[in-house]
Amino acid sequence: MPGFFFSSYKRVSFALQGLISFEQAALITKLRSESSTAYLKEYNQYISNKDVKTYSYLYPKERLLIRVPESLSRDDRDILVNQIGGVLTDDLMIVVDLKSLEDTVASTLVLLEVFMIVVGAVAFIITFFLLLVSTSASIRENEWEFGVLRAIGLRKDQITRVYLYESLCVTVSSCILGLLIGFLLALTLSLQFNLFIELPFQVAFPYALTFTMIGLAIAITVVGTVVPMKAINEKQIAGILK
């Protein structure tokens, strides 16, 4: 329930809140006032306050929770919030629209996911050039081996596929290990955090972000491997082996 703090831990039971009716609260107050002269004097002083008589059930209220229909539009909610705010006379009193807060948080999460995708795309672009340079250097070092493979009968597309499969194996295995390690770490930290907040555990896997990053990684690997191999395949076998 919003606005209240509940816990199943006995060590923090002294700071917990309880939900009781106004009649039960009045009965508890009466029994407490009758148990001691000091409590009775304090209760009589409280009742004699003129402001107390304006309270319903003789108790001041810290907050007021209003439930509105789910179908209520945003404009109608804004009108209701403004009307309630116009009635308040204390500057310390505020009106909070929970639905607007939820919409703001949802929009923020979407923007955060888009930002992470953009940052990941920029990182992959930089990775592409690094992969292109490293692959080109590796192919130049193994240029003689490629010439031998072509000399014994392998076609150009077969040699390209061999090097491409090798690069894809490294990329896919890295993605799988990264996903497993990241998921286990996030799962462990979330479970530890839930020990304190005592909320139901839910797994919210970022499918869009994950598949976007994996797709970019595979595409960069393919392009970064095929482009250098195309340059080496254009050379003559005699020129490679000399």
The 8 nearest C-alpha neighbors of each residue, nearest first, counted from 0:
[[1, 3, 2, 4, 5, 18, 64, 17],
 [2, 0, 3, 4, 64, 97, 5, 62],
 [1, 3, 0, 4, 62, 64, 63, 5],
 [4, 2, 1, 0, 5, 16, 17, 15],
 [5, 3, 16, 15, 6, 2, 0, 1],
 [6, 4, 15, 16, 3, 7, 17, 12],
 [5, 7, 8, 4, 15, 197, 12, 11],
 [6, 8, 9, 5, 12, 197, 11, 10],
 [9, 7, 6, 10, 11, 12, 5, 195],
 [8, 10, 12, 11, 7, 6, 13, 15],
 [9, 11, 8, 12, 13, 7, 14, 6],
 [12, 10, 9, 13, 14, 8, 15, 6],
 [11, 13, 9, 15, 14, 10, 8, 6],
 [14, 12, 11, 15, 10, 9, 16, 8],
 [15, 13, 12, 11, 16, 4, 5, 10],
 [16, 14, 12, 13, 5, 4, 11, 17],
 [17, 15, 4, 5, 3, 14, 18, 12],
 [16, 18, 19, 15, 5, 3, 4, 20],
 [17, 19, 16, 20, 3, 21, 24, 23],
 [20, 18, 23, 17, 21, 24, 22, 16],
 [19, 21, 23, 22, 24, 18, 25, 26],
 [22, 20, 24, 23, 25, 56, 19, 58],
 [21, 23, 25, 20, 24, 26, 56, 19],
 [22, 24, 26, 20, 21, 25, 27, 19],
 [23, 25, 21, 27, 26, 22, 28, 20],
 [26, 24, 28, 22, 23, 27, 21, 29],
 [25, 27, 23, 29, 24, 28, 30, 22],
 [28, 26, 24, 30, 29, 25, 31, 23],
 [29, 27, 25, 31, 26, 30, 32, 24],
 [28, 30, 26, 32, 31, 27, 25, 33],
 [31, 29, 33, 27, 32, 28, 26, 34],
 [30, 32, 28, 34, 29, 33, 27, 38],
 [33, 31, 39, 38, 29, 30, 34, 35],
 [32, 34, 30, 31, 35, 39, 29, 36],
 [35, 33, 31, 32, 30, 36, 38, 39],
 [36, 34, 38, 37, 33, 32, 39, 31],
 [35, 37, 39, 38, 40, 34, 33, 32],
 [36, 38, 40, 39, 35, 41, 32, 42],
 [37, 39, 32, 41, 35, 36, 40, 42],
 [40, 38, 32, 36, 42, 37, 41, 33],
 [41, 39, 43, 37, 42, 38, 36, 44],
 [40, 42, 38, 44, 39, 43, 37, 45],
 [41, 43, 39, 45, 44, 40, 38, 46],
 [44, 42, 46, 40, 45, 41, 47, 39],
 [45, 43, 47, 41, 42, 46, 40, 48],
 [44, 46, 42, 43, 47, 48, 41, 51],
 [45, 47, 43, 48, 44, 42, 51, 52],
 [46, 48, 44, 45, 43, 49, 51, 52],
 [49, 47, 46, 50, 51, 45, 44, 52],
 [48, 50, 51, 52, 47, 53, 46, 45],
 [51, 49, 52, 48, 53, 54, 47, 46],
 [50, 52, 53, 54, 49, 48, 57, 46],
 [53, 51, 50, 54, 49, 57, 48, 46],
 [52, 54, 51, 50, 55, 57, 49, 59],
 [55, 53, 57, 51, 52, 58, 59, 56],
 [54, 56, 57, 58, 53, 52, 59, 51],
 [55, 57, 58, 54, 21, 25, 22, 59],
 [58, 56, 54, 55, 51, 52, 59, 53],
 [57, 59, 56, 54, 55, 60, 51, 21],
 [60, 58, 54, 61, 57, 51, 55, 56],
 [61, 59, 62, 58, 63, 54, 55, 57],
 [60, 62, 59, 63, 58, 92, 64, 2],
 [63, 61, 60, 64, 2, 92, 59, 93],
 [62, 64, 65, 61, 60, 94, 2, 66],
 [63, 65, 62, 66, 1, 2, 95, 67],
 [66, 64, 67, 63, 96, 62, 68, 97],
 [67, 65, 64, 68, 69, 63, 97, 96],
 [66, 68, 65, 69, 71, 70, 76, 79],
 [69, 67, 70, 71, 66, 72, 76, 65],
 [68, 70, 71, 67, 72, 66, 98, 73],
 [69, 71, 68, 72, 67, 73, 75, 76],
 [72, 70, 69, 68, 75, 73, 76, 67],
 [73, 71, 75, 74, 70, 76, 69, 77],
 [72, 74, 76, 75, 77, 71, 99, 78],
 [75, 73, 77, 76, 72, 78, 71, 79],
 [74, 76, 78, 72, 77, 73, 79, 71],
 [77, 75, 79, 73, 78, 74, 80, 72],
 [76, 78, 80, 74, 75, 79, 81, 73],
 [79, 77, 75, 81, 76, 80, 82, 74],
 [78, 80, 76, 82, 77, 81, 83, 75],
 [81, 79, 77, 83, 78, 82, 84, 76],
 [82, 80, 84, 78, 79, 83, 85, 77],
 [81, 83, 85, 79, 84, 80, 78, 86],
 [82, 84, 80, 86, 85, 81, 79, 87],
 [85, 83, 81, 87, 86, 82, 80, 94],
 [84, 86, 82, 83, 87, 81, 88, 80],
 [85, 87, 83, 84, 88, 82, 81, 89],
 [88, 86, 84, 85, 89, 83, 92, 90],
 [87, 89, 86, 90, 85, 92, 84, 91],
 [90, 88, 91, 92, 87, 93, 86, 84],
 [89, 91, 92, 88, 93, 87, 84, 85],
 [92, 90, 89, 93, 88, 87, 94, 84],
 [93, 91, 90, 89, 87, 94, 88, 84],
 [94, 92, 91, 95, 84, 90, 87, 89],
 [93, 95, 84, 80, 96, 92, 83, 81],
 [96, 94, 97, 93, 80, 100, 99, 98],
 [97, 95, 99, 98, 100, 94, 80, 76],
 [96, 98, 100, 99, 95, 101, 102, 94],
 [99, 97, 101, 100, 96, 102, 103, 73],
 [100, 98, 102, 101, 96, 97, 103, 73],
 [99, 101, 97, 103, 98, 102, 104, 96],
 [100, 102, 98, 104, 99, 103, 105, 97],
 [103, 101, 99, 105, 100, 104, 106, 98],
 [104, 102, 100, 106, 101, 105, 99, 107],
 [103, 105, 107, 101, 106, 102, 100, 108],
 [106, 104, 102, 108, 107, 103, 101, 109],
 [107, 105, 109, 103, 108, 104, 102, 110],
 [106, 108, 104, 110, 105, 109, 111, 103],
 [107, 109, 111, 105, 106, 110, 112, 104],
 [110, 108, 106, 112, 111, 107, 113, 105],
 [111, 109, 113, 107, 112, 108, 114, 106],
 [110, 112, 108, 114, 109, 113, 107, 115],
 [111, 113, 115, 109, 114, 110, 108, 116],
 [114, 112, 116, 110, 115, 111, 117, 109],
 [115, 113, 111, 117, 112, 116, 110, 118],
 [114, 116, 118, 112, 113, 117, 119, 111],
 [115, 117, 119, 113, 114, 118, 120, 112],
 [118, 116, 120, 114, 119, 115, 113, 121],
 [119, 117, 115, 121, 120, 116, 114, 122],
 [118, 120, 122, 116, 117, 121, 115, 123],
 [121, 119, 123, 117, 122, 118, 116, 124],
 [122, 120, 124, 118, 123, 119, 117, 125],
 [121, 123, 119, 125, 120, 124, 126, 118],
 [124, 122, 126, 120, 125, 121, 127, 119],
 [123, 125, 127, 121, 126, 122, 120, 128],
 [126, 124, 122, 123, 127, 128, 121, 129],
 [125, 127, 123, 129, 124, 128, 130, 122],
 [128, 126, 124, 130, 125, 129, 219, 123],
 [127, 129, 131, 130, 125, 126, 132, 124],
 [130, 128, 126, 132, 131, 127, 133, 125],
 [131, 129, 127, 133, 128, 132, 134, 126],
 [130, 132, 223, 128, 134, 129, 133, 127],
 [131, 133, 135, 129, 130, 134, 128, 136],
 [134, 132, 136, 130, 135, 131, 137, 129],
 [135, 133, 137, 131, 136, 132, 130, 138],
 [134, 136, 138, 132, 227, 137, 133, 131],
 [135, 137, 133, 139, 134, 138, 132, 140],
 [136, 138, 134, 140, 135, 139, 133, 141],
 [139, 137, 141, 135, 140, 136, 142, 134],
 [138, 140, 142, 136, 141, 137, 135, 231],
 [139, 141, 137, 138, 142, 136, 143, 135],
 [142, 140, 138, 144, 139, 143, 137, 145],
 [141, 143, 139, 145, 144, 140, 138, 146],
 [142, 144, 146, 145, 141, 240, 239, 147],
 [145, 143, 147, 146, 141, 142, 148, 240],
 [146, 144, 148, 142, 147, 143, 149, 141],
 [145, 147, 143, 149, 144, 148, 236, 239],
 [146, 148, 150, 144, 145, 149, 151, 143],
 [149, 147, 145, 151, 150, 146, 153, 144],
 [148, 150, 153, 146, 152, 147, 151, 145],
 [149, 151, 147, 148, 152, 146, 236, 153],
 [152, 150, 148, 149, 153, 147, 146, 154],
 [151, 153, 149, 150, 154, 148, 147, 155],
 [154, 152, 149, 148, 157, 151, 155, 158],
 [153, 155, 157, 156, 149, 152, 158, 148],
 [154, 156, 158, 157, 232, 159, 153, 149],
 [157, 155, 159, 158, 154, 160, 153, 161],
 [158, 156, 160, 154, 159, 155, 153, 161],
 [157, 159, 161, 155, 160, 156, 154, 162],
 [160, 158, 156, 157, 162, 161, 163, 228],
 [159, 161, 163, 157, 158, 162, 164, 156],
 [162, 160, 158, 164, 163, 159, 157, 165],
 [161, 163, 165, 159, 160, 164, 166, 158],
 [164, 162, 160, 166, 165, 161, 159, 224],
 [165, 163, 167, 161, 166, 162, 160, 168],
 [164, 166, 162, 168, 163, 167, 161, 169],
 [165, 167, 163, 169, 164, 168, 170, 162],
 [168, 166, 170, 164, 169, 165, 171, 163],
 [169, 167, 165, 171, 166, 170, 172, 164],
 [168, 170, 166, 172, 167, 171, 173, 165],
 [169, 171, 167, 173, 168, 172, 174, 166],
 [172, 170, 174, 168, 173, 169, 167, 175],
 [171, 173, 175, 169, 174, 170, 168, 176],
 [172, 174, 170, 176, 171, 175, 177, 169],
 [175, 173, 171, 177, 172, 176, 178, 170],
 [176, 174, 172, 178, 177, 173, 179, 171],
 [177, 175, 179, 173, 178, 174, 180, 172],
 [176, 178, 174, 180, 175, 179, 181, 173],
 [179, 177, 175, 181, 176, 180, 182, 174],
 [178, 180, 176, 182, 177, 181, 183, 175],
 [179, 181, 183, 177, 182, 178, 176, 184],
 [182, 180, 184, 178, 183, 179, 177, 185],
 [183, 181, 185, 179, 184, 180, 178, 186],
 [182, 184, 186, 180, 185, 181, 187, 179],
 [183, 185, 187, 181, 186, 182, 180, 188],
 [186, 184, 182, 188, 187, 183, 189, 181],
 [187, 185, 183, 189, 184, 188, 182, 190],
 [188, 186, 184, 190, 185, 189, 183, 191],
 [187, 189, 191, 185, 190, 186, 192, 184],
 [190, 188, 192, 186, 191, 187, 185, 193],
 [191, 189, 193, 187, 192, 188, 186, 194],
 [192, 190, 188, 194, 189, 193, 187, 195],
 [191, 193, 189, 194, 190, 195, 188, 196],
 [194, 192, 190, 196, 197, 195, 191, 198],
 [193, 195, 191, 192, 197, 196, 190, 198],
 [194, 196, 193, 197, 192, 191, 198, 6],
 [195, 197, 193, 198, 194, 192, 6, 199],
 [198, 196, 193, 194, 195, 199, 6, 7],
 [197, 199, 196, 193, 200, 194, 195, 201],
 [200, 198, 201, 197, 193, 196, 190, 202],
 [199, 201, 198, 202, 193, 190, 189, 197],
 [202, 200, 203, 199, 198, 189, 204, 190],
 [201, 203, 204, 200, 186, 189, 205, 185],
 [204, 202, 201, 205, 206, 200, 186, 185],
 [203, 205, 206, 202, 209, 182, 207, 208],
 [206, 204, 208, 207, 209, 203, 210, 112],
 [205, 207, 209, 208, 204, 210, 211, 203],
 [208, 206, 210, 209, 205, 211, 212, 204],
 [207, 209, 211, 205, 206, 210, 212, 116],
 [210, 208, 206, 212, 211, 207, 205, 213],
 [209, 211, 213, 212, 207, 208, 214, 206],
 [212, 210, 214, 208, 209, 213, 207, 215],
 [211, 213, 215, 209, 210, 214, 216, 208],
 [214, 212, 210, 216, 215, 211, 209, 217],
 [215, 213, 211, 217, 216, 212, 210, 218],
 [214, 216, 218, 212, 213, 217, 219, 211],
 [215, 217, 213, 219, 214, 218, 212, 220],
 [218, 216, 220, 214, 219, 215, 221, 213],
 [219, 217, 215, 221, 220, 216, 214, 222],
 [220, 218, 222, 216, 221, 217, 127, 223],
 [219, 221, 217, 223, 218, 222, 224, 216],
 [222, 220, 218, 224, 219, 223, 225, 217],
 [223, 221, 219, 225, 224, 220, 226, 218],
 [222, 224, 131, 220, 221, 219, 226, 225],
 [225, 223, 221, 222, 226, 227, 163, 220],
 [224, 226, 228, 222, 227, 223, 229, 221],
 [225, 227, 229, 228, 224, 223, 222, 230],
 [228, 226, 230, 135, 229, 225, 224, 231],
 [229, 227, 225, 231, 230, 226, 232, 159],
 [230, 228, 232, 226, 227, 231, 225, 233],
 [229, 231, 227, 228, 233, 232, 226, 234],
 [230, 232, 228, 233, 229, 234, 227, 142],
 [233, 231, 229, 234, 230, 155, 228, 235],
 [232, 234, 231, 230, 229, 235, 228, 155],
 [235, 233, 232, 231, 236, 238, 239, 230],
 [234, 236, 238, 237, 239, 233, 232, 146],
 [237, 235, 239, 238, 146, 240, 234, 150],
 [238, 236, 240, 235, 239, 241, 146, 234],
 [237, 239, 235, 236, 241, 240, 234, 146],
 [238, 240, 236, 237, 146, 241, 143, 235],
 [241, 239, 237, 238, 143, 146, 236, 147],
 [240, 238, 239, 237, 236, 143, 146, 235]]
